[in-house]
Amino acid sequence: MNDLTLLLTPEGRALLDEVRDTEPARELAVATRLRRDHPAELVSAALGQARLRQRAAAKFGAGDAGRMFFTPNGVEQSTRAAVAAYRARRLTGLGVTSVADLCCGIGGDAIALARAGIRVLAVDRDPLTAAVARANAEALGLADLIEVREADVTEVDTAGYDAVFVDPARRGGRGRIFDPEAYSPPLSWAVGAARTAPRAALKIAPGVPHEAVPAEAEAEWISDGGDVKEAVLWFGTGAPGAVRATLLPGPRTLLGRGLPDPGVRPVGRYLYEPDGAVIRAHLVAEVAEEVGGGLLDATIAYVTADELRPTPFATAYEITDRLPFNVKKLKALLRERQVGTLTVKKRGSAVEPEELRRKVRPQGPNAATVFLTRVAGAPTMLIGAPAQPPRRDPRT
């Protein structure tokens, strides 16, 4: 709290501007120089905050991150701005104009909601975290729409709000928490809070078991730039039991249709690697139907097909070679093809990509992708490259 108080003073803000672009290797020299004119505690706080802002730029963009305030946990646990903005748009599309943001952290989601025109009550029980959220609302000119309250979320009356958003803490002293009932507050409490509101969205870990999803909730898995970021349980959307995978940027959304698992088929000319959100949402069957393919193996989420059918929900590769798992044969093939840039992907294999690269020592001007997987239960290597769509004849 003392560090934040110092940084919010005119001297602290000026110092933050001065150290904004300080590189880690120069911190000691910069600190030594600045301590001649500023208190050592303030210099340390400013340099530490500059470091956090640099890390946060990947989530919030350099413009916002350069004005916001962060804690180490806040940078780690906050929602990426693109994901928070998408979720805010969904809420406005549902007619929501006010949200109780419970477990608001440093205010990342509250900022996205306010920018969508939604009035927000942002609640966190940690004094420093609440103070940082308040400072961020003011720094971004959103204080008129965001009320920050330091309180226990389980004691907050949300009756006057159109929707409840809950982002339970999923990290403890030993790292990530995988049991939803070990969240703080537990998932069962968050579900109870959602059931009392006209609309609700609960942010949870993408690895949540599907059986933990309440029957009346819509479940959505979200990825950004190919990285799975979160799952959201939606209440009050009019689609109980629905399952969807949403890919950002876009957004592009794949809705579950309750299809049976795809059948296993021989390796075709193309291999499709579904987006992680599609896999987490158990929608591989929908992708297989879209591309006219089947599975390489009943337990592996790789789809194979004979035709190239572009889809935003999977990356297509053209397969040139299929080998039983054998490092020597792979090394010989790569040497023959003069492959120096080797991308290693695996699913259903215990071999680590870096270990394989060390063994095959790729050299040459060409590139290739090798998939370490199973085909009908047998350890297999599939070699190929990202599929190129056929060129269109300019005369047509």
N, C-alpha and C positions, 0 to 999 in steps of 0.2 A: 504494500500500500504506500509506503514511504517513497519508493522509487517512482510510482505513478504520480504521486503528488508533486514530486520534484519536476517530473517531465512536463506537467501541465502548467508550470509557471512560465512566464515570458522568457526567462533565461533558459529553462529546459527546452522549450519549443525551438528557440534559436539554435541551441546546441544540437538538437536533433537534425535540423536542416544542415548544419555544418558537417556532421558525421555521416550523412545519409549514404554516401557511396564508399565508405571506408572498407577496404579489402581486409580480410582476416589477417593477412601477413603484415599489414601496416598498423594494426590496432595498438600494439604496444607503443610504437613511436608516436602515434596520434594521441594516445592517452597521456603520455609523458608531457607532450607539448601543451595539451589543454589544461592539465592540472596546475599549470602556472597561473591561470586566470580564473579557474572554476573549481568548486569543491570536488574532491576526489569521488565522493559518493555520486554526485550528479554526472560526472564524466563516465563512470562505470555504468550507470543506469542508461545513459544515452547510447553508449556503444553497444550495450546488450540489446537495447530496443532496436537499434539499426540492424543488428544481426537478425533479429526476429522478423523485422520487416522485409529483409532480403529473402528470407525463407518463405514468407507468406505471399510473396509476389506470384508464385506459381499457382496459388489458389485464388487470390483476390485480384490479380493484375497489379502492375507496378504503381498505377495511379492511386488506387484505393489503399493498397498496402503501405504506400509512402506517407499516408495521412493517418492511418489507424494505429491502434495500440494493441499489443499482444502479450500473452504469457506463453511460456514454452508449451504447456498443455493446450492452450488455446490454438496455437498454430497447428499442432498435431491433430487435434480432434475436430476442428471446425470444418464445416461443409464447404466444398469447393463452390465458388460463386456461381458458376454455370449451372450446377446442380440445384443450388438454392433458388436461383432465378426460375428454372424450369418448374420447380415445385410451387413457387409462388404463382406462376401463371396458371397452373392447374387449379389452384385455390380460387383465383379471381374468376376463372371460367366456371366455377361452381357457385358463383355469386357471393363469395365471401368478402366482407369488407372489414372485419375485425378478427384478430387471432390472439389467443393466449399462447405465447411461446414459452413452454415450460422446459426448464434446463437449458436456458438460452446461451450459455457459454459466453464467449466474447461478443456475441451479437451478429454473427455472420448471417444466420437465417432471418433474424429480425430486420437486418438491412435490406435483404432481398424482398421481404414482404412489404416493407415500407416503400421501397422503390416501385412496387407494383400498385401502390395506392392504398395499401391495407393498414389500418390502425393496429398497433401491436402493444400488448403487455408482455414484456420480456422479464422472465423470472429466473433467478439463480440464487442458491443459498450461500454461495461462497462470496464473502465481501469483496475481495480483490476482483474476482471474475465479473461481478455485477458492476463494479466501478469501471472496469475496462469496457464493458458493454455500453455503459452510459457515455463514456468518453468517445467511443466510436460513433455513437448516434450523433453526438454533437459535432465531431470532426467532419462527418459526411453530410451535415446539414439536415439530418432526419429526426432531430430531437422532438419536433412537433408531432411526429407520428409514432414515436417509440417511447413508451414509459418503461423504465427499468426499475424493477423492484427486487430488493434483497429479501428473500423469503424461502421457506420450505415449500416446494411445489405441491406437496400433498395437502397443504393447508390453504391453498389459494382458491377463491371462488371464481369460477370461469363462466358463471351463468350468463353474464352480459355479453358474451362474445359469440360470433358466428361459428368459430372453429377453434379447435385445440390442436396445437402442434407439440409433440413431445419428442425430445432427443435425449434418451437416457444415457448416462455415462456408461461406456462399455470398456473402460480401462480401469485397472486397479494397481496396487503396488507391484504386482507380478506381471503386468502387461495386459494384453487383450483378455476380455471376459467373453467366453463363448456360450455360457448358460444364460438364456434370456431372463431367468429368474434371479440371476446374480447381478443384473443391471442395477443401476441406481438412478431412479427407482426401478423396481422389477417390472418386467413386461406385463405381468398380470395387472399391476396397478395402472399402467399406462393404458391398457385395453379398457379397464374400468372407467378411466377418465374419458376415453374416446366415446364410450357408449352413452355418456351423459350429455354429449355435445351434438348439435345438428350436423356438423362435419368434423372430421379429425384426420390427422396424418401422423403416423408414428414412424420415426426413423429408426431402423434397426440394422444389425449387421447382415451383410448379404448371405452369410452362411447359415442363416436361421433355418431350422428344419421346417419343411412344408407343413408337417403335422402340428406345428406350433401356431400356425396362422388361423385365427378365429374364422368360423364359417361365414360370418356376416361381413368380413373384410375383403377388400380387393387388394391383392398383393402385386407390387411392382418392383422389378429389379432394374437399377439404373447404372449405366456405364457412361464414362466420359472419355472420349479419345481411345476407346478400347479397354480402359481400366474399369473394372466393376467398383463402384463407389458405395452403394448402399442398397438396402431394400426399404420400401415404404409400405406400411399397412394403411390403406385408406378406408375411412368409414363415411357413410352418407353419400356415396357417389352414385348410388342406384345400380351398382354392379357387384352385389355380394358374390364372393367365390371366384371372381374373375382373376386371371393371372396375365400379366403383361411384362414384356421386356422393352425398355426404352433406351435408345442409344443417342447420346449427345456427341457432337453438335447435331442439330436437326430441328426438333427431335424426330426420330423414327421409332415407331412403336409396333411391336409384334404382339398380337393378342392370342392367347391360348384358345384352342378350339377343342381341347379334350381328345386329341388324337392318340391312338395306341402307339406304342414304341415302334420305331421303324424296323424293318427286317434287316438281317445281315446279308450282304451281297458281295460278289467279287470286286476287287479293286478296279475302279474305272479310270478313265483318263484324267479326271479331276478329283481333287480332295478339297472339301470345304471345312474350314475351321470356324465353328460358330462363335459369335461374340460371347464373352464371359457372362453377360447379363442373360443371354438366351439360355446358356447352360444352367445357370443358377435358377432360372425360372422354370426349368424342365420343359423347354419348348424346342428341343432339338428335332422332335418329330415334325413340327411345323416348318422348320427350315428344310428338312429332308423332302417333305412334300413339295415345297416351293421350287426346289432345284431338281426334282425328279430322281432322288437318290436314296441310298440306304446306308447302313452303318458298316464300317470295317469290322467291328467287333461289337457284340451285344453290350459290352460294359464300357465302351469307349465313345466319347462324344465327337468323333470325326465322321463326317458324311462323305461318301464317294458317289460319283455319278459319271455318266458318259458324255454329258453335254455341259457346256458352260452357260449357266443362267445367272446373270448378275443379281445379287441380292445385298442389301445393306446389312443384313443380319449375319453374314458369314464372309470370311475371306477365302477366295478361291485360289488354288494352286494347281498348275498342270504337272502331273506326275510323269517322269521320264523313265524311272527305274524302280524296281522292287527287288530287295535282297533280304534273305534271312539275316538276322542280326549277326554281323561278323565285322569286326573292326578292320581287319586286314583287307578284306574285300572292299570296304568303304574307302579306305585309304588309297587303294590302287585305283579305284574308279575316279576319285577326286583328283589324283595326280594326272590321270589320263585326260580329264576334262579341264585341267589347269584351273582348279577352283581355289581361290585364295580367300574369298569372303564366304564363310559358311555360317548360315543361320541354323541353329539346332532347336527344334521344337519337340516336346515329348508329352505323351499322355499314355499312361499304362506301362511306363518303363522306369526302372530304378536308376538308370544311368544318368549322371549329371552332365548337362551340356558342356560345361567347361572341361570336365574330365575327358569327354570325347574329343573336343578340339585339341587338347594337348596330345592325345594319342595319334590323331590323324595328321596333325600339323599342316593345315591347308596352305598352299602356295600357288600363286598364279593370278592372272588378271580377271578371272571370271567369278561369278557368284552362284550359289545354290542354296537350297533349303533341304534339310534332312529331317524327316519325322521319325522319331523313335516311338513305336507303338506296337499294338498287337493286331494281327489280321486273323480273324477266326480263331483266336486264342494263341497264335504263334508269334513270338517276338520277331518284329519285322522292321526294316528300314525302308522308307519311301523317299526317293530323291526327286526334287522338282524345283519349281520356281513360281512366283506369283503369276497367275494367269493373266494374259493380256487379251482384252476384248478384240474381236475381229475388226479389222479396219473397214470402214465404210467406203464403198466406191463413190468418189465425188461426183460421178455422173448420174447417180441415182438420187 
